[in-house]
């Protein structure tokens, strides 16, 4: 029995009375009853209606659709655009230069929505609805916008930077690095230095990074993505899937590949706590 199905059934059973629950469980096989008993209770902290609004495909960053749209002619792509929310459709129209002077019947819209969903989710896979995610303190990341997640990654990267800066004594280099940071980043970096964090995962060559501001920021950002992946390792694959798809396809794919199946001892929990602290200023 699929573990995700067990989560959903347990969620439904938690909403009925004990008498009703007993009667419903009697309708299931002993194997199913055990499977339901073995899983954690789902989390109902997140209101999927508020987050999804018009459905799952509207919570996905537009860039995830570009590879699919590139497989079709402009006329065919115009049909797919009609089932997306205006913001996503506008972004894709701009990137792919598509005109959309077409209309669809309600039945056709449902067909194309299902088609887009199947392009995102493997046919053999199941994806839990947001409200059925297993309990986790990191579920609140799904309340963030894409821009807020990117900002979170930038702030997490400062933990990596703080460790590397301990080895630098060149005042000129330190001043140059400092000039690349925003005022909010400088302030947060100062706070991190006072926290005496000992956990780091990136090896920064600050002398090389400081040669170019764009290279400095992009390298630093990758360190932030790595740090986020440490916290997400061992979390629900569904949580990781949603978070990766809130981001653009470039960042999302990197994050997904970096996440491990099991929690990293002494690291995942510590970085998760850092994230919760960082969320307070977002």
C-alpha positions as CSV (number, residue, x, y, z in Angstrom):
1,X,0.0,0.0,0.0
2,X,1.3,3.4,-0.9
3,X,2.5,5.4,2.1
4,X,0.9,8.5,0.7
5,X,-2.5,6.8,0.6
6,X,-2.0,5.8,4.3
7,X,-1.4,9.5,5.1
8,X,-4.5,10.6,3.3
9,X,-6.7,7.9,4.9
10,X,-5.3,8.7,8.4
11,X,-6.2,12.4,7.7
12,X,-9.7,11.6,6.8
13,X,-10.2,9.3,9.8
14,X,-8.9,11.9,12.2
15,X,-11.9,14.1,11.2
16,X,-14.6,11.6,12.2
17,X,-15.8,10.4,15.6
18,X,-14.2,7.4,17.3
19,X,-17.3,5.3,16.6
20,X,-17.3,6.2,12.9
21,X,-13.5,5.6,12.7
22,X,-13.9,2.1,14.2
23,X,-16.6,1.2,11.7
24,X,-14.6,2.5,8.8
25,X,-11.4,0.7,9.9
26,X,-13.4,-2.6,10.0
27,X,-14.0,-2.2,6.3
28,X,-10.2,-2.3,5.6
29,X,-7.9,-5.2,5.5
30,X,-5.5,-5.9,8.5
31,X,-2.6,-4.8,6.3
32,X,-4.3,-1.5,5.5
33,X,-5.1,-0.9,9.2
34,X,-1.5,-1.5,10.1
35,X,-0.2,0.8,7.4
36,X,-2.4,3.6,8.6
37,X,-1.4,3.0,12.2
38,X,2.3,3.1,11.3
39,X,2.4,6.5,9.6
40,X,2.4,9.9,11.4
41,X,-0.7,12.0,11.4
42,X,-0.8,14.5,8.5
43,X,-0.2,18.1,9.1
44,X,-3.3,20.4,8.8
45,X,-1.3,23.6,9.5
46,X,-1.3,24.7,5.9
47,X,-4.5,25.8,4.2
48,X,-4.2,24.5,0.6
49,X,-6.9,26.8,-0.7
50,X,-5.0,29.9,0.4
51,X,-1.7,28.6,-1.2
52,X,-3.0,26.9,-4.3
53,X,-5.7,29.4,-5.2
54,X,-6.4,28.1,-8.7
55,X,-4.7,24.7,-8.4
56,X,-1.4,22.9,-8.2
57,X,-0.2,24.1,-11.6
58,X,-0.6,27.7,-10.5
59,X,1.8,27.2,-7.6
60,X,4.6,26.1,-9.9
61,X,7.1,28.6,-11.2
62,X,6.6,29.3,-14.9
63,X,10.1,28.2,-16.0
64,X,9.2,24.5,-15.3
65,X,6.8,24.7,-18.2
66,X,9.3,26.0,-20.8
67,X,10.8,22.6,-21.8
68,X,7.3,21.2,-22.4
69,X,6.1,24.3,-24.4
70,X,9.2,24.1,-26.6
71,X,8.0,20.7,-27.8
72,X,4.9,22.2,-29.4
73,X,4.1,24.7,-32.1
74,X,3.1,28.3,-31.1
75,X,-0.6,27.5,-31.9
76,X,-0.5,24.4,-29.7
77,X,1.3,26.3,-26.9
78,X,-1.4,29.0,-27.1
79,X,-4.0,26.4,-26.0
80,X,-1.9,25.4,-23.0
81,X,-1.4,29.0,-22.0
82,X,-5.2,29.5,-21.6
83,X,-5.4,27.2,-18.6
84,X,-2.6,28.9,-16.6
85,X,-3.1,31.9,-14.3
86,X,-2.5,35.3,-15.9
87,X,0.8,35.9,-14.2
88,X,2.3,32.6,-15.3
89,X,0.8,32.9,-18.8
90,X,2.2,36.4,-19.2
91,X,5.7,35.3,-18.2
92,X,5.6,32.4,-20.7
93,X,4.3,34.6,-23.5
94,X,7.1,37.0,-23.0
95,X,9.8,34.3,-23.0
96,X,8.4,32.2,-25.8
97,X,6.8,35.0,-27.8
98,X,3.4,33.3,-28.1
99,X,0.1,35.0,-29.1
100,X,-3.1,33.7,-27.4
101,X,-6.1,34.8,-29.4
102,X,-7.9,31.5,-28.7
103,X,-10.7,30.3,-26.4
104,X,-11.4,27.0,-24.7
105,X,-14.5,25.3,-23.5
106,X,-14.6,24.3,-19.8
107,X,-14.1,20.6,-20.8
108,X,-11.1,21.5,-22.9
109,X,-9.6,23.5,-20.0
110,X,-9.8,20.5,-17.7
111,X,-8.2,18.3,-20.3
112,X,-5.3,20.7,-20.8
113,X,-4.9,21.2,-17.0
114,X,-4.6,17.4,-16.6
115,X,-2.1,17.3,-19.4
116,X,0.1,20.0,-17.8
117,X,-0.1,18.2,-14.4
118,X,1.0,14.9,-16.0
119,X,4.0,16.7,-17.4
120,X,5.1,17.8,-14.0
121,X,4.4,14.6,-12.0
122,X,5.6,11.2,-13.0
123,X,2.7,8.9,-13.9
124,X,4.0,6.3,-11.4
125,X,4.4,8.9,-8.6
126,X,1.9,10.2,-6.1
127,X,2.0,13.7,-4.7
128,X,0.3,14.5,-1.4
129,X,-1.9,17.5,-1.2
130,X,-0.3,20.3,0.9
131,X,-2.7,19.8,3.8
132,X,-1.7,16.1,4.1
133,X,2.0,16.7,4.4
134,X,3.6,14.9,7.4
135,X,4.2,17.3,10.3
136,X,7.4,19.2,10.0
137,X,8.6,22.6,11.3
138,X,9.9,23.3,7.7
139,X,6.4,23.0,6.2
140,X,6.1,26.8,6.8
141,X,8.6,27.3,4.0
142,X,5.6,26.6,1.7
143,X,4.0,29.8,2.8
144,X,6.8,31.8,1.2
145,X,6.8,33.3,-2.2
146,X,9.5,32.5,-4.7
147,X,11.2,35.8,-4.0
148,X,11.2,35.1,-0.2
149,X,12.7,31.7,-0.7
150,X,15.5,33.2,-2.8
151,X,16.1,35.8,-0.1
152,X,16.2,33.0,2.5
153,X,18.9,31.2,0.4
154,X,20.9,34.5,0.2
155,X,20.8,34.8,4.0
156,X,21.7,31.2,4.6
157,X,24.7,31.6,2.4
158,X,26.0,34.2,4.9
159,X,26.6,31.3,7.4
160,X,29.0,29.8,4.9
161,X,30.6,33.2,4.3
162,X,31.0,33.9,8.0
163,X,33.1,30.7,8.4
164,X,35.3,31.6,5.4
165,X,35.9,35.1,6.6
166,X,37.5,33.8,9.8
167,X,40.6,32.9,7.8
168,X,40.9,36.3,6.0
169,X,43.2,39.0,7.5
170,X,43.7,41.1,4.3
171,X,41.8,44.3,5.1
172,X,41.6,45.3,1.4
173,X,40.0,42.0,0.6
174,X,37.6,42.2,3.5
175,X,36.5,45.7,2.5
176,X,35.9,44.5,-1.1
177,X,33.7,41.6,0.1
178,X,31.9,44.0,2.4
179,X,31.1,46.3,-0.5
180,X,29.4,43.5,-2.4
181,X,26.9,43.0,0.4
182,X,23.6,44.9,1.0
183,X,23.0,46.6,4.3
184,X,20.6,43.9,5.4
185,X,23.2,41.2,4.5
186,X,25.9,43.1,6.5
187,X,23.6,43.3,9.5
188,X,22.7,39.6,9.3
189,X,26.3,38.6,8.8
190,X,27.2,40.5,12.0
191,X,24.5,38.6,13.9
192,X,25.8,35.3,12.5
193,X,29.4,36.1,13.6
194,X,28.1,36.7,17.2
195,X,26.3,33.3,17.2
196,X,29.6,31.4,16.7
197,X,28.1,28.9,14.3
198,X,30.6,26.0,13.7
199,X,28.7,24.2,10.9
200,X,29.7,24.9,7.3
201,X,29.5,22.9,4.0
202,X,31.0,25.1,1.3
203,X,34.7,25.8,0.5
204,X,34.9,29.4,-0.7
205,X,38.0,30.7,-2.4
206,X,37.3,34.3,-1.4
207,X,40.3,35.7,-3.2
208,X,39.0,34.4,-6.5
209,X,35.4,35.1,-5.7
210,X,36.2,38.8,-4.9
211,X,37.6,39.4,-8.4
212,X,34.1,39.8,-9.8
213,X,30.9,40.8,-7.9
214,X,28.5,38.7,-10.1
215,X,30.7,35.6,-9.7
216,X,30.9,36.4,-5.9
217,X,27.1,36.6,-5.5
218,X,26.4,33.5,-7.7
219,X,28.9,31.4,-5.8
220,X,27.6,32.6,-2.5
221,X,24.0,31.8,-3.6
222,X,25.0,28.2,-4.5
223,X,26.4,27.9,-0.9
224,X,23.0,29.0,0.4
225,X,21.2,26.4,-1.8
226,X,23.5,23.7,-0.4
227,X,22.8,24.8,3.2
228,X,19.0,24.7,2.5
229,X,19.4,21.1,1.1
230,X,21.1,20.0,4.3
231,X,18.0,21.1,6.3
232,X,15.6,19.4,3.8
233,X,17.5,16.1,3.7
234,X,15.4,13.4,5.3
235,X,12.2,15.5,5.0
236,X,9.1,14.4,3.1
237,X,9.8,14.1,-0.7
238,X,6.5,15.9,-1.2
239,X,7.7,18.9,0.8
240,X,10.9,19.0,-1.2
241,X,9.0,18.7,-4.5
242,X,6.7,21.6,-3.7
243,X,9.6,23.8,-2.5
244,X,11.7,23.0,-5.6
245,X,8.8,23.9,-7.9
246,X,8.1,27.2,-6.2
247,X,11.6,28.1,-7.3
248,X,12.7,28.5,-10.9
249,X,13.7,25.4,-12.7
250,X,17.5,26.2,-12.4
251,X,17.5,26.6,-8.6
252,X,14.9,23.9,-8.1
253,X,16.8,21.2,-10.0
254,X,20.0,22.0,-8.1
255,X,18.2,21.9,-4.7
256,X,16.4,18.6,-5.5
257,X,19.7,16.9,-6.5
258,X,21.5,18.1,-3.4
259,X,18.8,16.8,-0.9
260,X,19.6,13.5,0.7
261,X,17.1,10.7,1.5
262,X,18.3,10.6,5.1
263,X,18.9,13.4,7.7
264,X,22.5,14.4,8.1
265,X,23.6,13.7,11.6
266,X,24.2,16.8,13.7
267,X,23.6,19.0,10.7
268,X,20.1,18.8,9.3
269,X,18.4,19.7,12.6
270,X,20.9,22.5,13.3
271,X,20.4,24.2,9.9
272,X,16.6,23.7,10.2
273,X,16.8,25.8,13.4
274,X,18.9,28.4,11.6
275,X,16.1,28.6,8.9
276,X,13.4,29.1,11.6
277,X,15.5,32.0,13.0
278,X,16.0,33.5,9.5
279,X,12.3,33.3,8.7
280,X,11.6,35.7,11.6
281,X,13.1,38.5,9.5
282,X,11.3,37.6,6.3
